[in-house]
Amino acid sequence: MSVYKVIVTGPFNSGKTEFIKTISDIPVVTTEKNITTEDRGIKAETTVAMDFGRAPINGNTIHLFGTPGQTRFNFMWEILASEMNGFIVLVDSTDQPSFPEAAELIEQFSDFVDVPYLVVSNKTDLDGAASLAEVRRGTKVGNNITVMPCVATQKTSVRQALLQMIDLLST
């Protein structure tokens, strides 16, 4: 079958590291460090360079590279995007103010390389989660782009997103 490089990007605290940890069949390589900015009240650690995991899906192998979510580490984005086959923009569906940042990430990664992408609405199991229509509007993607729900802590949910990515990559 095929081997794909897929970038998992999204705003700070959207669940990128958890998404990769949930599905990887190898121990995930992470570069998480203690947060030293005002964001430390949200969570204790943040990715400063990348996360790496591998997911075997239906005979294919997906190498997952997670980007840092904080813009102060954006110098890593283009490095990680090199030779990517596709990307996933993970959005925290309970954090609507972060949707414009996700829209900017879509534009940025689309400028690096013209590849297929998905918008994956994470944390859809939580109270206050935005609808997929609200995520679509907030991220400014057209109807030709898949926007799908996900719970990054559930392997079956993450697998569904990766199956959708494989469909995009194999057409």
C-alpha positions as a Python dict, from the first residue, in 0.01 Angstrom:
ca = {
    (1, 'M'): (0, 0, 0),
    (2, 'S'): (117, 359, 61),
    (3, 'V'): (311, 565, 312),
    (4, 'Y'): (185, 918, 374),
    (5, 'K'): (317, 1219, 561),
    (6, 'V'): (27, 1404, 724),
    (7, 'I'): (63, 1721, 927),
    (8, 'V'): (-170, 1773, 1225),
    (9, 'T'): (-196, 2145, 1292),
    (10, 'G'): (-436, 2371, 1475),
    (11, 'P'): (-454, 2649, 1730),
    (12, 'F'): (-311, 2618, 2081),
    (13, 'N'): (-493, 2358, 2294),
    (14, 'S'): (-694, 2209, 2006),
    (15, 'G'): (-577, 1854, 2088),
    (16, 'K'): (-303, 1785, 1833),
    (17, 'T'): (-72, 1591, 2067),
    (18, 'E'): (-362, 1388, 2207),
    (19, 'F'): (-488, 1311, 1854),
    (20, 'I'): (-149, 1162, 1762),
    (21, 'K'): (-100, 980, 2094),
    (22, 'T'): (-442, 817, 2065),
    (23, 'I'): (-374, 648, 1729),
    (24, 'S'): (4, 596, 1715),
    (25, 'D'): (130, 238, 1720),
    (26, 'I'): (471, 355, 1844),
    (27, 'P'): (560, 570, 2146),
    (28, 'V'): (500, 927, 2033),
    (29, 'V'): (801, 1153, 2007),
    (30, 'T'): (702, 1479, 2171),
    (31, 'T'): (875, 1806, 2243),
    (32, 'E'): (644, 1924, 2517),
    (33, 'K'): (780, 2176, 2763),
    (34, 'N'): (630, 2357, 3061),
    (35, 'I'): (437, 2665, 2960),
    (36, 'T'): (599, 2987, 3079),
    (37, 'T'): (350, 3236, 2933),
    (38, 'E'): (3, 3345, 3041),
    (39, 'D'): (-132, 3026, 2877),
    (40, 'R'): (-3, 2816, 3167),
    (41, 'G'): (-344, 2844, 3334),
    (42, 'I'): (-499, 2649, 3044),
    (43, 'K'): (-263, 2350, 3051),
    (44, 'A'): (78, 2265, 3194),
    (45, 'E'): (277, 2183, 2879),
    (46, 'T'): (289, 2280, 2513),
    (47, 'T'): (459, 2145, 2201),
    (48, 'V'): (761, 2356, 2109),
    (49, 'A'): (887, 2177, 1796),
    (50, 'M'): (677, 1878, 1691),
    (51, 'D'): (506, 1553, 1781),
    (52, 'F'): (562, 1239, 1575),
    (53, 'G'): (360, 921, 1562),
    (54, 'R'): (278, 647, 1316),
    (55, 'A'): (-60, 496, 1237),
    (56, 'P'): (-120, 186, 1028),
    (57, 'I'): (-462, 224, 862),
    (58, 'N'): (-598, -40, 621),
    (59, 'G'): (-252, -142, 497),
    (60, 'N'): (-133, 217, 465),
    (61, 'T'): (115, 383, 698),
    (62, 'I'): (54, 740, 803),
    (63, 'H'): (339, 934, 956),
    (64, 'L'): (176, 1201, 1172),
    (65, 'F'): (365, 1521, 1245),
    (66, 'G'): (203, 1753, 1498),
    (67, 'T'): (288, 2121, 1486),
    (68, 'P'): (325, 2361, 1776),
    (69, 'G'): (5, 2557, 1828),
    (70, 'Q'): (158, 2874, 1964),
    (71, 'T'): (259, 3123, 1694),
    (72, 'R'): (589, 3195, 1866),
    (73, 'F'): (699, 2849, 1740),
    (74, 'N'): (569, 2903, 1385),
    (75, 'F'): (921, 2874, 1241),
    (76, 'M'): (863, 2496, 1264),
    (77, 'W'): (554, 2497, 1043),
    (78, 'E'): (726, 2524, 705),
    (79, 'I'): (995, 2276, 810),
    (80, 'L'): (731, 2019, 907),
    (81, 'A'): (522, 2090, 594),
    (82, 'S'): (809, 1993, 365),
    (83, 'E'): (704, 1694, 154),
    (84, 'M'): (367, 1657, 329),
    (85, 'N'): (97, 1466, 143),
    (86, 'G'): (-191, 1630, 330),
    (87, 'F'): (-280, 1809, 649),
    (88, 'I'): (-546, 1808, 916),
    (89, 'V'): (-651, 2128, 1089),
    (90, 'L'): (-772, 2038, 1435),
    (91, 'V'): (-1016, 2286, 1586),
    (92, 'D'): (-1132, 2297, 1948),
    (93, 'S'): (-1507, 2310, 1891),
    (94, 'T'): (-1558, 2459, 2239),
    (95, 'D'): (-1328, 2756, 2164),
    (96, 'Q'): (-1500, 2958, 1891),
    (97, 'P'): (-1261, 3256, 1931),
    (98, 'S'): (-983, 3025, 1798),
    (99, 'F'): (-1164, 2959, 1467),
    (100, 'P'): (-1010, 3260, 1284),
    (101, 'E'): (-664, 3134, 1386),
    (102, 'A'): (-751, 2796, 1235),
    (103, 'A'): (-854, 2977, 915),
    (104, 'E'): (-512, 3146, 909),
    (105, 'L'): (-341, 2807, 953),
    (106, 'I'): (-536, 2668, 658),
    (107, 'E'): (-417, 2956, 444),
    (108, 'Q'): (-58, 2924, 567),
    (109, 'F'): (-30, 2548, 511),
    (110, 'S'): (-207, 2570, 174),
    (111, 'D'): (57, 2823, 69),
    (112, 'F'): (340, 2584, 163),
    (113, 'V'): (221, 2298, -59),
    (114, 'D'): (-101, 2243, -255),
    (115, 'V'): (-228, 1923, -90),
    (116, 'P'): (-564, 1794, 36),
    (117, 'Y'): (-673, 1883, 387),
    (118, 'L'): (-951, 1826, 637),
    (119, 'V'): (-1094, 2039, 913),
    (120, 'V'): (-1150, 1818, 1217),
    (121, 'S'): (-1371, 1955, 1491),
    (122, 'N'): (-1234, 1815, 1817),
    (123, 'K'): (-1401, 1799, 2158),
    (124, 'T'): (-1745, 1756, 2003),
    (125, 'D'): (-1844, 1546, 2306),
    (126, 'L'): (-1821, 1848, 2539),
    (127, 'D'): (-2091, 2096, 2640),
    (128, 'G'): (-2077, 2413, 2435),
    (129, 'A'): (-1928, 2248, 2127),
    (130, 'A'): (-1994, 2440, 1807),
    (131, 'S'): (-2187, 2269, 1528),
    (132, 'L'): (-2000, 2159, 1216),
    (133, 'A'): (-2172, 2443, 1028),
    (134, 'E'): (-2036, 2694, 1282),
    (135, 'V'): (-1687, 2543, 1249),
    (136, 'R'): (-1712, 2566, 869),
    (137, 'R'): (-1815, 2934, 888),
    (138, 'G'): (-1553, 3014, 1150),
    (139, 'T'): (-1270, 2854, 953),
    (140, 'K'): (-1396, 3004, 624),
    (141, 'V'): (-1379, 2680, 426),
    (142, 'G'): (-1606, 2611, 132),
    (143, 'N'): (-1842, 2319, 90),
    (144, 'N'): (-1573, 2133, -108),
    (145, 'I'): (-1370, 2084, 214),
    (146, 'T'): (-1464, 1811, 460),
    (147, 'V'): (-1542, 1932, 811),
    (148, 'M'): (-1592, 1638, 1045),
    (149, 'P'): (-1641, 1573, 1416),
    (150, 'C'): (-1381, 1407, 1636),
    (151, 'V'): (-1297, 1322, 1994),
    (152, 'A'): (-916, 1307, 2000),
    (153, 'T'): (-914, 1076, 2304),
    (154, 'Q'): (-1115, 807, 2121),
    (155, 'K'): (-920, 583, 1885),
    (156, 'T'): (-1222, 505, 1664),
    (157, 'S'): (-1289, 877, 1619),
    (158, 'V'): (-928, 958, 1525),
    (159, 'R'): (-925, 657, 1292),
    (160, 'Q'): (-1232, 794, 1110),
    (161, 'A'): (-1049, 1121, 1044),
    (162, 'L'): (-747, 934, 910),
    (163, 'L'): (-965, 713, 689),
    (164, 'Q'): (-1113, 1030, 543),
    (165, 'M'): (-760, 1164, 482),
    (166, 'I'): (-659, 841, 306),
    (167, 'D'): (-966, 875, 83),
    (168, 'L'): (-855, 1226, -12),
    (169, 'L'): (-496, 1117, -75),
    (170, 'S'): (-585, 817, -291),
    (171, 'T'): (-810, 1004, -534),
}
